[in-house]
Amino acid sequence: MRVLLVQPKQNQGIGLERLDLLEPLGLEMIAGALHDGHEVALLDLRLQPDALPATLADFRPHVVGISSTFTVKMYQTLHIAATAKAAHPQTFTVVGGHHPSLYPRDFQHPAVDAIVVGEGEVTMRELVDCLAAGGDPSQVAGLVLNRPEGQYFTGQRALVPHLDALPQPQRALTQPFRRHYHLFIEWPIAAVETARGCPYRCSFCAVWRFYQGQVRFKSPRRVVEELESLAEPKVFFTDDNFLSNVRRSAELARLIRERGIRKQYYIQARSDVIVRHPELIAAWREFGLDGVFMGFEKPDPAGLEAVNKNNSVENNEKALAILRQHGIEPDVSFIVDPDYDHADFAALRRYVRRLKLRLPFFTVLTPLPGTPFFEAVKDQLVTRNYELFDVLHAVLPTRLPLAEFYAELARLYRDAYPLWKLWLGKLYFAFADLWRHSPCPVSWQRIIDEIAHVSEARAYLESCHWG
C-alpha cells in the first residue's frame, strides 16, 4: 500500500516553536516500521507548506498518517485529514501523538478514520497490513476507530518491550531537507531517540502518561550504530531526561570514545541527576556535550511542589554551577502561573538576573489534554481554542487583568533579551555567514525577530482570538 506520512506546518501567530525545526523523527520511525512492505512517502509541511494537494494528487495514498503530538496542531491535523478525504474519499486517515492518544474525543471527526493510542510503530504496521489484506481494523489493538455511532477502542496495546527491536528511522525520506533542520542556532543537526518515558510525575506533563508511567532504554550499542550512520555534525538526543540511567550514560560515552565518533551533543536533563553525578557532565563534555536544556520551572520551593516537580531550587542552582564549570551555559525554562501578580513577576525577574541566566525561556502554565492538570481545571478554562494552547497564552483565568499579565510576561523576555543583545546577535550571525562563504539555510533574522516579538505585550493580545 501507499502510505503518506504528514508533519503539519508551523502555526501562525506568536509562538516559540519557530525557534526549532527538528526533523520529524516520530514519522521517520513509523516509516522505518513500514518501508519493507509498503511504499512510504513523508511530507513535512513546515518546509513545503503548500505541497499537500499536489502530493495527494501525485502519490494517491491509500493511507494518510498525521502527527499531532502538540495540542496546537489539532486543527491543522483535522484540515489535513479533510483535504485527504476530499481528494480521495477511500483514503484511510490516521492520527497519532500525545494529544490524540490521551484525549481521542477531540479527534472524533468525519475525516479521521482512526487514532493510534500510544506508540505507533507496531500499531501502524499491523493496521496497514490489515488494510492491505482487506481485513477489519477493529482487530488491531491500540486504535480508537471513529464510527457513525461513536468511537470504538480496540484495546490497549502493550508497550514495545525492547526498544532495540525497533527499526532504524527512515531518514532517507527527509534527505532533501535535512540541511534546513535546526535547534535554535545549531545546524545542521539530527535528532536521535535513545529512551522513552519519564519516571517523574510532573502534573503539567503528558509524557509519563503517554508511556504508561514506564521508562525504557535503547542499548548503548544500538545508539552508537545510529550515531555512526549520521552525516550531521550535531545531535539532539530527544530523551526527556537523557542522564536518568547513569550507568548506561557512562557506557554510551565510553563507546563513543572507542568508536572515535566526533559530534556535538545537546540533551535534556534534570538538575538533581547532574548534582548527584557531575562526573557524567565531565565525561560527556570531553566527548562533545555542548548544550543542556533544563526545566527550572519555578524560583521557589512552593512553586516546584505545586507542579509536582520533585526537585529543589538548590539542585537547580548547583547544576547550573556544575555546567558552567565545564563551559556550558544551559537553556533554562520557567513556568509562569496565570495566578501571578506583579510581585511574582518581579521576583522571577530578580531570580533570573541573580543567576545571570543568558538563555532563559518563559512559558505559561497550560493544562494540556490528557494530563492530570487538565482534568483538575478543565471546567475553569476560559477558552477551548487549541491554537492558544501554545504555552505562551493564558487559557485559565489570570489574577491580573489580561493586558497587565501579558505586559509582565513580555517584560520577562525584554529583560532577558534586551534590544542591544538582539542587535548584537544579528551582527554576529551576519559575520558568521560571511565567514562560512555561504548563507545559512536557517533564518537567523527570523529567530531573532521571534524573540523580539514575544517581548511585546501587544503580540499576545493580537493573537488572542478566544474560542
TATA-V729341 format. One line per field, one symbol per residue. ss: DSSP state (h for helix, s for strand, l for the rest). A space follows every 50 residues. Layout:
# TATA-V729341
ss=???
This chain:
# TATA-V729341
ss=lssssssllllllllhhhhsslllhhhhhhhhhhllllssssssllllll lhhhhhhhhlllssssslllhhhhhhhhhhhhhhhhhllllssssslhhh hhlhhhhllllllsssllllhhhhhhhhhhhhllllhhhlllssssslls ssslllllllllhhhlllllhhhhhhhhhhlssllsllssssllssllll llllllhhhhlllllssllhhhhhhhhhlllllssssllllllllhhhhh hhhhhhhhhllllsssssllhhhhhhlhhhhhhhhhllssssssssslll hhhhhhllllllhhhhhhhhhhhhhlllllsssssslllllhhhhhhhhh hhhhhllllssssslllllllhhhhhhhhhsllllhhhlllllllsllll lhhhhhhhhhhhhhhhllhhhhhhhhhhhhhhhhhhlllllllhhhhhhh hhhlllhhhhhhlllll
